[in-house]
Amino acid sequence: MQPPPPGPLGDCLRDWEDLQQDFQSIQETHRLYRLKLEELTQLQNSCTSSIARQKKQLQELALVLKKCKPSLSSEAKESAQELENQMKERQGLFFDMEAYLPKKNGLYLSLVLGNVNVTLLSKQAKFAYKDEYEKFKLYLTIILILISFTCRFLLNSRVTDAAFNFLLVWYYCTLTIRESILINNGSRIKGWWVFHHYVSTFLSGVMLTWPDGLMYQKFRNQFLSFSMYQKGFQSWMWRGLTFLLPFLFFGHFWQLFNALTLFNLARDPQCKEWQVLMCGLPFLLLFLGNFFTTLRVVHQKFHSQRRGSKKE
């Protein structure tokens, strides 16, 4: 091989040779990566099928145990109970295993994203996505508070109100997608708090379509004030700040007040908009769900604290 000519061209040729050697190393690394990826896919499929098979066998075993349990002696019943506890523990272990295995998307994610695999394969990736989800809620909450304050006290325009409601629709839709991904990755988000965001998406969509008029103006300021209040307390409630509980319950009863206000407006002879009743029903549903779910959570926390104090 001839030596490179002197000058800039020679420098370029030497750099190209270095790049060629580096590229060969990259090709080899990529080849190994694809082989490992195929191995990973095979291991994932093997684990998934094995877990599904054992879960089915556990269900069959649980049915047999349930049928024969009444006829067992007291000593045998103790053994059966211990076996049932071990089977429940095994189910929990399977749940943890499946959090790191690809799974079919639920109906909602399938409709929105198709069959895209949204499983995160490492704890770091899961924690990072959860942290990004919390930051998204915090930033959007601040933005929504500012916009609702502007609409309530500075601007009285149906255009800015529509922009605010459109942002609410986008925010709640995004939350439902992100929460579905988190649940797909093993997050134990409670059912009502997910369903609550679907209801809020519907409510915001109806508010977006509500035309300006007498009924809208009668409810507008109450809704914007409620939006400011709700965004201010909702995100911080369950972070150890139990002294905020009265404010949270006040927000729940404000939802009931909104529902009753809208039902009264719907009875007004001048009311022609279908949106009045269609906003009242979600507000009532939100009040019932939030109120009773909060009561249940407070009750559980109270009893867990009592059990902890008794152990001490």
Secondary structure by P-SEA (a helix, b strand, c coil): cccccccaaaaaaaaaaaaaaaaaaaaaaaaaaaaaaaaaaaaaaaaaaaaaaaaaaaaaaaaaaaaacccccaaaaaaaaaaaaaaaaaaaaaaaaaccbbbbbcaaaaaaccccccccccaaaaaaaaaaaaaaaaaaaaaaaaaaaaaacccccaaaaaaaaaaaaaaaaaaaaaaaaaaaacccccaaaaaaaaaaaaaaaaaaaccccaaaaaaaaaaaaaaaaaaacccccccccccaaaaaaaaaaaaaaaaaaaaaaaaccccccaaaaaaaaaaaaaaaaaaaaaaaaaaaaaaaaaaaaaac
